[in-house]
Amino acid sequence: MADKDILVVQSKVKTYIKESSGMNTSGNVAPRLSQLVKQLCQQAMQNAQKDGRKTVMDRDFPSLGE
């Protein structure tokens, strides 16, 4: 997978932001969110690997202060 691949559905992000805040969304948002998703996935994969698993689970992702 290339570093430039977009992992988020841009139209969904734009709709969510518009409906939640009335704000518009810059074209640079999807690439940045994809970068963040990739970082979270990398961390989750490392956590699963440390536990000796080949399956990434929800618990492998870091808490974001929910």
mmJSON file of the N, C-alpha and C atoms, coordinates in Angstrom:
{"data_MODEL":{"atom_site":{
"group_PDB":["ATOM","ATOM","ATOM","ATOM","ATOM","ATOM","ATOM","ATOM","ATOM","ATOM","ATOM","ATOM","ATOM","ATOM","ATOM","ATOM","ATOM","ATOM","ATOM","ATOM","ATOM","ATOM","ATOM","ATOM","ATOM","ATOM","ATOM","ATOM","ATOM","ATOM","ATOM","ATOM","ATOM","ATOM","ATOM","ATOM","ATOM","ATOM","ATOM","ATOM","ATOM","ATOM","ATOM","ATOM","ATOM","ATOM","ATOM","ATOM","ATOM","ATOM","ATOM","ATOM","ATOM","ATOM","ATOM","ATOM","ATOM","ATOM","ATOM","ATOM","ATOM","ATOM","ATOM","ATOM","ATOM","ATOM","ATOM","ATOM","ATOM","ATOM","ATOM","ATOM","ATOM","ATOM","ATOM","ATOM","ATOM","ATOM","ATOM","ATOM","ATOM","ATOM","ATOM","ATOM","ATOM","ATOM","ATOM","ATOM","ATOM","ATOM","ATOM","ATOM","ATOM","ATOM","ATOM","ATOM","ATOM","ATOM","ATOM","ATOM","ATOM","ATOM","ATOM","ATOM","ATOM","ATOM","ATOM","ATOM","ATOM","ATOM","ATOM","ATOM","ATOM","ATOM","ATOM","ATOM","ATOM","ATOM","ATOM","ATOM","ATOM","ATOM","ATOM","ATOM","ATOM","ATOM","ATOM","ATOM","ATOM","ATOM","ATOM","ATOM","ATOM","ATOM","ATOM","ATOM","ATOM","ATOM","ATOM","ATOM","ATOM","ATOM","ATOM","ATOM","ATOM","ATOM","ATOM","ATOM","ATOM","ATOM","ATOM","ATOM","ATOM","ATOM","ATOM","ATOM","ATOM","ATOM","ATOM","ATOM","ATOM","ATOM","ATOM","ATOM","ATOM","ATOM","ATOM","ATOM","ATOM","ATOM","ATOM","ATOM","ATOM","ATOM","ATOM","ATOM","ATOM","ATOM","ATOM","ATOM","ATOM","ATOM","ATOM","ATOM","ATOM","ATOM","ATOM","ATOM","ATOM","ATOM","ATOM","ATOM","ATOM","ATOM","ATOM","ATOM","ATOM","ATOM"],
"id":[1,2,3,4,5,6,7,8,9,10,11,12,13,14,15,16,17,18,19,20,21,22,23,24,25,26,27,28,29,30,31,32,33,34,35,36,37,38,39,40,41,42,43,44,45,46,47,48,49,50,51,52,53,54,55,56,57,58,59,60,61,62,63,64,65,66,67,68,69,70,71,72,73,74,75,76,77,78,79,80,81,82,83,84,85,86,87,88,89,90,91,92,93,94,95,96,97,98,99,100,101,102,103,104,105,106,107,108,109,110,111,112,113,114,115,116,117,118,119,120,121,122,123,124,125,126,127,128,129,130,131,132,133,134,135,136,137,138,139,140,141,142,143,144,145,146,147,148,149,150,151,152,153,154,155,156,157,158,159,160,161,162,163,164,165,166,167,168,169,170,171,172,173,174,175,176,177,178,179,180,181,182,183,184,185,186,187,188,189,190,191,192,193,194,195,196,197,198],
"type_symbol":["N","C","C","N","C","C","N","C","C","N","C","C","N","C","C","N","C","C","N","C","C","N","C","C","N","C","C","N","C","C","N","C","C","N","C","C","N","C","C","N","C","C","N","C","C","N","C","C","N","C","C","N","C","C","N","C","C","N","C","C","N","C","C","N","C","C","N","C","C","N","C","C","N","C","C","N","C","C","N","C","C","N","C","C","N","C","C","N","C","C","N","C","C","N","C","C","N","C","C","N","C","C","N","C","C","N","C","C","N","C","C","N","C","C","N","C","C","N","C","C","N","C","C","N","C","C","N","C","C","N","C","C","N","C","C","N","C","C","N","C","C","N","C","C","N","C","C","N","C","C","N","C","C","N","C","C","N","C","C","N","C","C","N","C","C","N","C","C","N","C","C","N","C","C","N","C","C","N","C","C","N","C","C","N","C","C","N","C","C","N","C","C","N","C","C","N","C","C"],
"label_atom_id":["N","CA","C","N","CA","C","N","CA","C","N","CA","C","N","CA","C","N","CA","C","N","CA","C","N","CA","C","N","CA","C","N","CA","C","N","CA","C","N","CA","C","N","CA","C","N","CA","C","N","CA","C","N","CA","C","N","CA","C","N","CA","C","N","CA","C","N","CA","C","N","CA","C","N","CA","C","N","CA","C","N","CA","C","N","CA","C","N","CA","C","N","CA","C","N","CA","C","N","CA","C","N","CA","C","N","CA","C","N","CA","C","N","CA","C","N","CA","C","N","CA","C","N","CA","C","N","CA","C","N","CA","C","N","CA","C","N","CA","C","N","CA","C","N","CA","C","N","CA","C","N","CA","C","N","CA","C","N","CA","C","N","CA","C","N","CA","C","N","CA","C","N","CA","C","N","CA","C","N","CA","C","N","CA","C","N","CA","C","N","CA","C","N","CA","C","N","CA","C","N","CA","C","N","CA","C","N","CA","C","N","CA","C","N","CA","C","N","CA","C","N","CA","C","N","CA","C","N","CA","C"],
"label_alt_id":[null,null,null,null,null,null,null,null,null,null,null,null,null,null,null,null,null,null,null,null,null,null,null,null,null,null,null,null,null,null,null,null,null,null,null,null,null,null,null,null,null,null,null,null,null,null,null,null,null,null,null,null,null,null,null,null,null,null,null,null,null,null,null,null,null,null,null,null,null,null,null,null,null,null,null,null,null,null,null,null,null,null,null,null,null,null,null,null,null,null,null,null,null,null,null,null,null,null,null,null,null,null,null,null,null,null,null,null,null,null,null,null,null,null,null,null,null,null,null,null,null,null,null,null,null,null,null,null,null,null,null,null,null,null,null,null,null,null,null,null,null,null,null,null,null,null,null,null,null,null,null,null,null,null,null,null,null,null,null,null,null,null,null,null,null,null,null,null,null,null,null,null,null,null,null,null,null,null,null,null,null,null,null,null,null,null,null,null,null,null,null,null,null,null,null,null,null,null],
"label_comp_id":["MET","MET","MET","ALA","ALA","ALA","ASP","ASP","ASP","LYS","LYS","LYS","ASP","ASP","ASP","ILE","ILE","ILE","LEU","LEU","LEU","VAL","VAL","VAL","VAL","VAL","VAL","GLN","GLN","GLN","SER","SER","SER","LYS","LYS","LYS","VAL","VAL","VAL","LYS","LYS","LYS","THR","THR","THR","TYR","TYR","TYR","ILE","ILE","ILE","LYS","LYS","LYS","GLU","GLU","GLU","SER","SER","SER","SER","SER","SER","GLY","GLY","GLY","MET","MET","MET","ASN","ASN","ASN","THR","THR","THR","SER","SER","SER","GLY","GLY","GLY","ASN","ASN","ASN","VAL","VAL","VAL","ALA","ALA","ALA","PRO","PRO","PRO","ARG","ARG","ARG","LEU","LEU","LEU","SER","SER","SER","GLN","GLN","GLN","LEU","LEU","LEU","VAL","VAL","VAL","LYS","LYS","LYS","GLN","GLN","GLN","LEU","LEU","LEU","CYS","CYS","CYS","GLN","GLN","GLN","GLN","GLN","GLN","ALA","ALA","ALA","MET","MET","MET","GLN","GLN","GLN","ASN","ASN","ASN","ALA","ALA","ALA","GLN","GLN","GLN","LYS","LYS","LYS","ASP","ASP","ASP","GLY","GLY","GLY","ARG","ARG","ARG","LYS","LYS","LYS","THR","THR","THR","VAL","VAL","VAL","MET","MET","MET","ASP","ASP","ASP","ARG","ARG","ARG","ASP","ASP","ASP","PHE","PHE","PHE","PRO","PRO","PRO","SER","SER","SER","LEU","LEU","LEU","GLY","GLY","GLY","GLU","GLU","GLU"],
"label_asym_id":["A","A","A","A","A","A","A","A","A","A","A","A","A","A","A","A","A","A","A","A","A","A","A","A","A","A","A","A","A","A","A","A","A","A","A","A","A","A","A","A","A","A","A","A","A","A","A","A","A","A","A","A","A","A","A","A","A","A","A","A","A","A","A","A","A","A","A","A","A","A","A","A","A","A","A","A","A","A","A","A","A","A","A","A","A","A","A","A","A","A","A","A","A","A","A","A","A","A","A","A","A","A","A","A","A","A","A","A","A","A","A","A","A","A","A","A","A","A","A","A","A","A","A","A","A","A","A","A","A","A","A","A","A","A","A","A","A","A","A","A","A","A","A","A","A","A","A","A","A","A","A","A","A","A","A","A","A","A","A","A","A","A","A","A","A","A","A","A","A","A","A","A","A","A","A","A","A","A","A","A","A","A","A","A","A","A","A","A","A","A","A","A","A","A","A","A","A","A"],
"label_entity_id":["1","1","1","1","1","1","1","1","1","1","1","1","1","1","1","1","1","1","1","1","1","1","1","1","1","1","1","1","1","1","1","1","1","1","1","1","1","1","1","1","1","1","1","1","1","1","1","1","1","1","1","1","1","1","1","1","1","1","1","1","1","1","1","1","1","1","1","1","1","1","1","1","1","1","1","1","1","1","1","1","1","1","1","1","1","1","1","1","1","1","1","1","1","1","1","1","1","1","1","1","1","1","1","1","1","1","1","1","1","1","1","1","1","1","1","1","1","1","1","1","1","1","1","1","1","1","1","1","1","1","1","1","1","1","1","1","1","1","1","1","1","1","1","1","1","1","1","1","1","1","1","1","1","1","1","1","1","1","1","1","1","1","1","1","1","1","1","1","1","1","1","1","1","1","1","1","1","1","1","1","1","1","1","1","1","1","1","1","1","1","1","1","1","1","1","1","1","1"],
"label_seq_id":[1,1,1,2,2,2,3,3,3,4,4,4,5,5,5,6,6,6,7,7,7,8,8,8,9,9,9,10,10,10,11,11,11,12,12,12,13,13,13,14,14,14,15,15,15,16,16,16,17,17,17,18,18,18,19,19,19,20,20,20,21,21,21,22,22,22,23,23,23,24,24,24,25,25,25,26,26,26,27,27,27,28,28,28,29,29,29,30,30,30,31,31,31,32,32,32,33,33,33,34,34,34,35,35,35,36,36,36,37,37,37,38,38,38,39,39,39,40,40,40,41,41,41,42,42,42,43,43,43,44,44,44,45,45,45,46,46,46,47,47,47,48,48,48,49,49,49,50,50,50,51,51,51,52,52,52,53,53,53,54,54,54,55,55,55,56,56,56,57,57,57,58,58,58,59,59,59,60,60,60,61,61,61,62,62,62,63,63,63,64,64,64,65,65,65,66,66,66],
"pdbx_PDB_ins_code":[null,null,null,null,null,null,null,null,null,null,null,null,null,null,null,null,null,null,null,null,null,null,null,null,null,null,null,null,null,null,null,null,null,null,null,null,null,null,null,null,null,null,null,null,null,null,null,null,null,null,null,null,null,null,null,null,null,null,null,null,null,null,null,null,null,null,null,null,null,null,null,null,null,null,null,null,null,null,null,null,null,null,null,null,null,null,null,null,null,null,null,null,null,null,null,null,null,null,null,null,null,null,null,null,null,null,null,null,null,null,null,null,null,null,null,null,null,null,null,null,null,null,null,null,null,null,null,null,null,null,null,null,null,null,null,null,null,null,null,null,null,null,null,null,null,null,null,null,null,null,null,null,null,null,null,null,null,null,null,null,null,null,null,null,null,null,null,null,null,null,null,null,null,null,null,null,null,null,null,null,null,null,null,null,null,null,null,null,null,null,null,null,null,null,null,null,null,null],
"Cartn_x":[0.854,0.0,0.897,0.617,1.422,1.121,2.125,1.953,0.861,0.592,-0.383,-1.815,-2.005,-3.348,-4.239,-5.461,-6.431,-7.256,-7.301,-7.994,-9.359,-9.717,-11.003,-11.894,-13.182,-14.134,-14.343,-13.767,-13.754,-15.172,-16.087,-17.455,-18.114,-17.824,-18.39,-17.824,-16.521,-15.881,-16.466,-16.586,-17.136,-18.564,-19.361,-20.749,-20.81,-19.987,-19.972,-19.619,-18.58,-18.161,-19.225,-19.796,-20.83,-22.046,-22.503,-23.695,-23.44,-22.216,-21.891,-21.606,-21.046,-20.592,-21.002,-21.483,-21.806,-20.575,-19.425,-18.164,-17.89,-17.091,-16.604,-15.322,-14.891,-13.711,-12.696,-11.481,-10.383,-10.044,-9.518,-9.089,-7.925,-7.224,-6.065,-6.449,-7.73,-8.161,-8.052,-8.51,-8.495,-7.082,-6.094,-4.739,-4.201,-4.505,-4.03,-4.711,-6.022,-6.723,-6.196,-5.904,-5.349,-4.007,-3.203,-1.901,-2.1,-3.049,-3.329,-3.868,-4.738,-5.274,-4.145,-3.231,-2.095,-1.242,-1.013,-0.219,-0.923,-2.234,-2.997,-2.963,-3.071,-3.026,-1.656,-0.604,0.747,0.897,0.414,0.506,-0.322,-1.509,-2.366,-1.725,-1.097,-0.425,0.722,1.459,2.554,2.008,0.901,0.298,-0.174,-0.796,-1.25,-0.055,0.986,2.182,2.834,2.869,3.426,2.653,1.344,0.498,0.541,1.348,1.492,0.32,-0.437,-1.591,-1.322,-2.042,-1.991,-3.268,-4.074,-5.333,-5.318,-5.563,-5.661,-7.084,-7.184,-8.481,-8.688,-9.911,-10.215,-9.373,-9.086,-8.303,-6.842,-6.39,-5.019,-4.814,-5.921,-5.818,-5.753,-4.947,-4.826,-6.126,-6.363,-7.525,-7.295,-8.321,-8.2,-8.951,-9.081,-9.715,-11.231,-11.811,-13.263,-13.991],
"Cartn_y":[-1.177,0.0,1.236,2.139,3.343,4.324,5.138,6.142,7.148,7.343,8.35,7.818,6.511,5.938,6.582,6.896,7.495,6.365,6.309,5.243,5.653,6.897,7.371,7.784,7.698,8.119,9.62,10.377,11.829,12.412,11.875,12.412,12.212,11.085,10.824,11.792,12.053,12.992,14.384,14.808,16.137,16.261,15.224,15.245,15.306,14.506,14.502,15.884,16.487,17.805,18.852,18.813,19.785,19.664,18.428,18.218,18.477,18.241,18.431,19.881,20.624,21.968,23.056,22.663,23.654,24.142,23.556,23.975,23.204,23.803,23.134,22.387,21.512,20.684,20.911,21.209,21.406,20.102,20.193,19.029,18.293,18.938,18.328,17.448,17.408,16.658,15.145,14.635,13.185,12.605,13.228,12.684,12.699,13.74,13.817,12.757,12.588,11.553,10.168,9.954,8.663,8.412,9.447,9.32,8.927,9.547,9.232,7.804,7.392,6.029,5.023,5.294,4.391,4.277,5.394,5.376,4.554,4.73,3.96,2.474,2.149,0.74,0.136,0.889,0.393,0.051,0.939,0.705,-0.517,-0.647,-1.794,-3.096,-3.08,-4.285,-4.68,-3.704,-3.99,-4.573,-4.026,-4.531,-5.977,-6.28,-7.649,-8.593,-8.15,-8.969,-9.249,-8.238,-8.424,-9.476,-9.559,-10.55,-11.903,-12.009,-13.273,-13.613,-12.603,-12.824,-12.364,-12.948,-12.523,-11.799,-11.497,-10.796,-9.5,-8.392,-7.094,-6.968,-6.604,-6.469,-5.032,-4.703,-3.344,-2.928,-3.854,-3.537,-3.195,-3.471,-3.168,-1.694,-0.996,0.422,1.234,2.298,3.125,3.876,4.109,4.892,6.353,6.996,8.397,9.325,8.905,9.737,9.789,8.669,8.601,8.83],
"Cartn_z":[0.0,0.0,0.0,-0.861,-0.994,0.137,0.465,1.523,1.179,-0.088,-0.514,-0.557,-0.297,-0.334,0.722,0.332,1.247,1.861,3.184,3.9,4.445,4.257,4.778,3.608,3.818,2.793,2.966,2.05,2.169,2.232,1.44,1.45,2.808,3.465,4.788,5.828,5.734,6.658,6.465,5.214,4.924,5.433,5.214,5.681,7.202,7.859,9.331,9.878,9.328,9.811,9.522,8.337,7.957,8.862,9.077,9.904,11.379,11.839,13.254,13.619,12.652,13.004,12.027,10.84,9.816,9.074,9.377,8.75,7.474,6.61,5.417,5.754,4.838,5.067,3.956,4.326,3.377,2.682,1.483,0.729,1.361,2.285,2.949,4.135,4.479,5.657,5.443,4.321,4.08,4.118,3.463,3.565,5.001,5.756,7.15,8.006,7.844,8.603,8.238,6.976,6.548,7.207,7.316,7.979,9.451,10.109,11.506,11.656,10.744,10.777,10.608,9.685,9.464,10.724,11.411,12.641,13.717,13.852,14.83,14.5,13.219,12.802,13.077,12.828,13.101,14.581,15.431,16.87,17.268,16.695,17.001,16.538,15.364,14.871,15.796,16.284,17.222,18.52,19.008,20.243,20.08,18.945,18.69,18.599,17.938,17.784,19.14,20.016,21.361,22.144,21.87,22.54,21.842,20.799,20.091,19.184,18.772,17.907,16.49,15.557,14.161,13.776,14.77,14.55,15.35,14.668,15.342,15.868,17.146,17.799,18.247,18.571,19.005,20.204,21.08,22.283,21.976,20.757,20.364,20.031,19.799,19.475,20.756,20.731,21.937,22.232,23.483,23.893,23.519,23.028,22.628,23.583,24.834,25.841,25.708,25.365,25.193,26.462],
"occupancy":[1.0,1.0,1.0,1.0,1.0,1.0,1.0,1.0,1.0,1.0,1.0,1.0,1.0,1.0,1.0,1.0,1.0,1.0,1.0,1.0,1.0,1.0,1.0,1.0,1.0,1.0,1.0,1.0,1.0,1.0,1.0,1.0,1.0,1.0,1.0,1.0,1.0,1.0,1.0,1.0,1.0,1.0,1.0,1.0,1.0,1.0,1.0,1.0,1.0,1.0,1.0,1.0,1.0,1.0,1.0,1.0,1.0,1.0,1.0,1.0,1.0,1.0,1.0,1.0,1.0,1.0,1.0,1.0,1.0,1.0,1.0,1.0,1.0,1.0,1.0,1.0,1.0,1.0,1.0,1.0,1.0,1.0,1.0,1.0,1.0,1.0,1.0,1.0,1.0,1.0,1.0,1.0,1.0,1.0,1.0,1.0,1.0,1.0,1.0,1.0,1.0,1.0,1.0,1.0,1.0,1.0,1.0,1.0,1.0,1.0,1.0,1.0,1.0,1.0,1.0,1.0,1.0,1.0,1.0,1.0,1.0,1.0,1.0,1.0,1.0,1.0,1.0,1.0,1.0,1.0,1.0,1.0,1.0,1.0,1.0,1.0,1.0,1.0,1.0,1.0,1.0,1.0,1.0,1.0,1.0,1.0,1.0,1.0,1.0,1.0,1.0,1.0,1.0,1.0,1.0,1.0,1.0,1.0,1.0,1.0,1.0,1.0,1.0,1.0,1.0,1.0,1.0,1.0,1.0,1.0,1.0,1.0,1.0,1.0,1.0,1.0,1.0,1.0,1.0,1.0,1.0,1.0,1.0,1.0,1.0,1.0,1.0,1.0,1.0,1.0,1.0,1.0,1.0,1.0,1.0,1.0,1.0,1.0],
"B_iso_or_equiv":[0.0,0.0,0.0,0.0,0.0,0.0,0.0,0.0,0.0,0.0,0.0,0.0,0.0,0.0,0.0,0.0,0.0,0.0,0.0,0.0,0.0,0.0,0.0,0.0,0.0,0.0,0.0,0.0,0.0,0.0,0.0,0.0,0.0,0.0,0.0,0.0,0.0,0.0,0.0,0.0,0.0,0.0,0.0,0.0,0.0,0.0,0.0,0.0,0.0,0.0,0.0,0.0,0.0,0.0,0.0,0.0,0.0,0.0,0.0,0.0,0.0,0.0,0.0,0.0,0.0,0.0,0.0,0.0,0.0,0.0,0.0,0.0,0.0,0.0,0.0,0.0,0.0,0.0,0.0,0.0,0.0,0.0,0.0,0.0,0.0,0.0,0.0,0.0,0.0,0.0,0.0,0.0,0.0,0.0,0.0,0.0,0.0,0.0,0.0,0.0,0.0,0.0,0.0,0.0,0.0,0.0,0.0,0.0,0.0,0.0,0.0,0.0,0.0,0.0,0.0,0.0,0.0,0.0,0.0,0.0,0.0,0.0,0.0,0.0,0.0,0.0,0.0,0.0,0.0,0.0,0.0,0.0,0.0,0.0,0.0,0.0,0.0,0.0,0.0,0.0,0.0,0.0,0.0,0.0,0.0,0.0,0.0,0.0,0.0,0.0,0.0,0.0,0.0,0.0,0.0,0.0,0.0,0.0,0.0,0.0,0.0,0.0,0.0,0.0,0.0,0.0,0.0,0.0,0.0,0.0,0.0,0.0,0.0,0.0,0.0,0.0,0.0,0.0,0.0,0.0,0.0,0.0,0.0,0.0,0.0,0.0,0.0,0.0,0.0,0.0,0.0,0.0,0.0,0.0,0.0,0.0,0.0,0.0],
"pdbx_formal_charge":[null,null,null,null,null,null,null,null,null,null,null,null,null,null,null,null,null,null,null,null,null,null,null,null,null,null,null,null,null,null,null,null,null,null,null,null,null,null,null,null,null,null,null,null,null,null,null,null,null,null,null,null,null,null,null,null,null,null,null,null,null,null,null,null,null,null,null,null,null,null,null,null,null,null,null,null,null,null,null,null,null,null,null,null,null,null,null,null,null,null,null,null,null,null,null,null,null,null,null,null,null,null,null,null,null,null,null,null,null,null,null,null,null,null,null,null,null,null,null,null,null,null,null,null,null,null,null,null,null,null,null,null,null,null,null,null,null,null,null,null,null,null,null,null,null,null,null,null,null,null,null,null,null,null,null,null,null,null,null,null,null,null,null,null,null,null,null,null,null,null,null,null,null,null,null,null,null,null,null,null,null,null,null,null,null,null,null,null,null,null,null,null,null,null,null,null,null,null],
"auth_seq_id":[1,1,1,2,2,2,3,3,3,4,4,4,5,5,5,6,6,6,7,7,7,8,8,8,9,9,9,10,10,10,11,11,11,12,12,12,13,13,13,14,14,14,15,15,15,16,16,16,17,17,17,18,18,18,19,19,19,20,20,20,21,21,21,22,22,22,23,23,23,24,24,24,25,25,25,26,26,26,27,27,27,28,28,28,29,29,29,30,30,30,31,31,31,32,32,32,33,33,33,34,34,34,35,35,35,36,36,36,37,37,37,38,38,38,39,39,39,40,40,40,41,41,41,42,42,42,43,43,43,44,44,44,45,45,45,46,46,46,47,47,47,48,48,48,49,49,49,50,50,50,51,51,51,52,52,52,53,53,53,54,54,54,55,55,55,56,56,56,57,57,57,58,58,58,59,59,59,60,60,60,61,61,61,62,62,62,63,63,63,64,64,64,65,65,65,66,66,66],
"auth_comp_id":["MET","MET","MET","ALA","ALA","ALA","ASP","ASP","ASP","LYS","LYS","LYS","ASP","ASP","ASP","ILE","ILE","ILE","LEU","LEU","LEU","VAL","VAL","VAL","VAL","VAL","VAL","GLN","GLN","GLN","SER","SER","SER","LYS","LYS","LYS","VAL","VAL","VAL","LYS","LYS","LYS","THR","THR","THR","TYR","TYR","TYR","ILE","ILE","ILE","LYS","LYS","LYS","GLU","GLU","GLU","SER","SER","SER","SER","SER","SER","GLY","GLY","GLY","MET","MET","MET","ASN","ASN","ASN","THR","THR","THR","SER","SER","SER","GLY","GLY","GLY","ASN","ASN","ASN","VAL","VAL","VAL","ALA","ALA","ALA","PRO","PRO","PRO","ARG","ARG","ARG","LEU","LEU","LEU","SER","SER","SER","GLN","GLN","GLN","LEU","LEU","LEU","VAL","VAL","VAL","LYS","LYS","LYS","GLN","GLN","GLN","LEU","LEU","LEU","CYS","CYS","CYS","GLN","GLN","GLN","GLN","GLN","GLN","ALA","ALA","ALA","MET","MET","MET","GLN","GLN","GLN","ASN","ASN","ASN","ALA","ALA","ALA","GLN","GLN","GLN","LYS","LYS","LYS","ASP","ASP","ASP","GLY","GLY","GLY","ARG","ARG","ARG","LYS","LYS","LYS","THR","THR","THR","VAL","VAL","VAL","MET","MET","MET","ASP","ASP","ASP","ARG","ARG","ARG","ASP","ASP","ASP","PHE","PHE","PHE","PRO","PRO","PRO","SER","SER","SER","LEU","LEU","LEU","GLY","GLY","GLY","GLU","GLU","GLU"],
"auth_asym_id":["A","A","A","A","A","A","A","A","A","A","A","A","A","A","A","A","A","A","A","A","A","A","A","A","A","A","A","A","A","A","A","A","A","A","A","A","A","A","A","A","A","A","A","A","A","A","A","A","A","A","A","A","A","A","A","A","A","A","A","A","A","A","A","A","A","A","A","A","A","A","A","A","A","A","A","A","A","A","A","A","A","A","A","A","A","A","A","A","A","A","A","A","A","A","A","A","A","A","A","A","A","A","A","A","A","A","A","A","A","A","A","A","A","A","A","A","A","A","A","A","A","A","A","A","A","A","A","A","A","A","A","A","A","A","A","A","A","A","A","A","A","A","A","A","A","A","A","A","A","A","A","A","A","A","A","A","A","A","A","A","A","A","A","A","A","A","A","A","A","A","A","A","A","A","A","A","A","A","A","A","A","A","A","A","A","A","A","A","A","A","A","A","A","A","A","A","A","A"],
"auth_atom_id":["N","CA","C","N","CA","C","N","CA","C","N","CA","C","N","CA","C","N","CA","C","N","CA","C","N","CA","C","N","CA","C","N","CA","C","N","CA","C","N","CA","C","N","CA","C","N","CA","C","N","CA","C","N","CA","C","N","CA","C","N","CA","C","N","CA","C","N","CA","C","N","CA","C","N","CA","C","N","CA","C","N","CA","C","N","CA","C","N","CA","C","N","CA","C","N","CA","C","N","CA","C","N","CA","C","N","CA","C","N","CA","C","N","CA","C","N","CA","C","N","CA","C","N","CA","C","N","CA","C","N","CA","C","N","CA","C","N","CA","C","N","CA","C","N","CA","C","N","CA","C","N","CA","C","N","CA","C","N","CA","C","N","CA","C","N","CA","C","N","CA","C","N","CA","C","N","CA","C","N","CA","C","N","CA","C","N","CA","C","N","CA","C","N","CA","C","N","CA","C","N","CA","C","N","CA","C","N","CA","C","N","CA","C","N","CA","C","N","CA","C","N","CA","C","N","CA","C","N","CA","C"],
"pdbx_PDB_model_num":[1,1,1,1,1,1,1,1,1,1,1,1,1,1,1,1,1,1,1,1,1,1,1,1,1,1,1,1,1,1,1,1,1,1,1,1,1,1,1,1,1,1,1,1,1,1,1,1,1,1,1,1,1,1,1,1,1,1,1,1,1,1,1,1,1,1,1,1,1,1,1,1,1,1,1,1,1,1,1,1,1,1,1,1,1,1,1,1,1,1,1,1,1,1,1,1,1,1,1,1,1,1,1,1,1,1,1,1,1,1,1,1,1,1,1,1,1,1,1,1,1,1,1,1,1,1,1,1,1,1,1,1,1,1,1,1,1,1,1,1,1,1,1,1,1,1,1,1,1,1,1,1,1,1,1,1,1,1,1,1,1,1,1,1,1,1,1,1,1,1,1,1,1,1,1,1,1,1,1,1,1,1,1,1,1,1,1,1,1,1,1,1,1,1,1,1,1,1]
}}}
